[in-house]
């Protein structure tokens, strides 16, 4: 019960912040007093609002309401549908900014179509006037395919209800394919992990001021059981990172600005986790500060957090190009095989160089990424000796040239039956 109450208060604060005029200053104290909540609840809600792009903390100005620039990836609006299907808007312009929940194809009787008409939907239909009217009465937008004309009373009803009527020259199958592709792309974008989903807040992980001492650092190490912390200046901007290597042999009264690593690598909320992970492996970082656009501290992201999150998170159900390649590779021990399919070919009918690169990348990850280890490919050299074509059955023979705790070199030879068609050497860095 307590959790439910806290959640409702949290949402109440978010709703309050959404209604504030742009430029309005807010603070933990003002919100806690106005809405009768604890300082902790107010602080967490403000941080979430900041992540949503509702407010921004500025040096010397405090936290202010800003115009939200955050893009919603989970849904499409009717206006976006009109753009991607190249449709003209014939009526209901006032409803173009509304999001649609799903789309249906009106290729059935009036009685049967009722089960598919839900509020906020989109009905794709041809020149069937009664079906169009039925869709509007059930608060569904209408997309008319084939360029057919629409009766005036239908258009008038759409204007009255502020529900869009769209018309395109495309056929129904083409329109459905276009919308499906757009929804798939959005879903893939939504499923890709970003720093925003993984990072820890600064107050949770811990941070230090540049005027703090080595003694303050050691006290924080004992308290938070971590040894790497961001260092900020009086304006909350990240100016360095301090580790045990920096402070271990220094006097307890030495200030951190004298020993910290200055100008550290930092990242923002929207950065792809894969990019951050690669940088961590390449540079051997254990922790990276997460900052706002003005370089003020939001929190940190650690290598352990990334590995735990990526291992728990389910990969998108919508296939990416890498997924397609993975499905085509047949592994036999340390060797691989695949059949050249149409999507792997260039216009002249031979195997795409980009496809072969992705195949080698996939094979390398499968060979090295065991026991939860991750890797990045530092270097790849490919020698094309002979062209291959559709339906050729190729085998990849791998040879581990050298492997250490942090790196590996792999040679590949690619054969069409007994004929060598390509060779490759790949160098990887291992986490």
Secondary structure, DSSP 8 states (H G I E B T S, - for coil): -HHHHHHHHHHHHHHHHHHS-TT-EE-HHHHHHHHT--HHHHHHHHHHHHHTTSEEEETTTEEEE--------S--BHHHHHHHTT-EEEE-GGGTTSB---EEE--S-HHHHGGG--TT-EEEESS-HHHHHHHHHTT-EEEE-TT----HHHHHHHHHHT--EEE-SS-HHHHHHHHHHHHHHHHHHHHS-BGGGT-EEHHHH-EEETT-BHHHHHHHHHHHS-S-EEEE-TTSBEEEEE-HHHHTTS-TT-BGGGTSEES--EE-TTSBHHHHHHHHHHHT-SEEEEE-TTSBEEEEEEHHHHHHHHHHS---SS--HHHHHHHH-EEETTEEEEE--GGGB-TTSBB-HHHHHHHHHHHHHHHH--TT--EEEEEEEEEE-S--BTT-EEEEEEEEEEE-SSEEEEEEEEEETTEEEEEEEEEEEE-
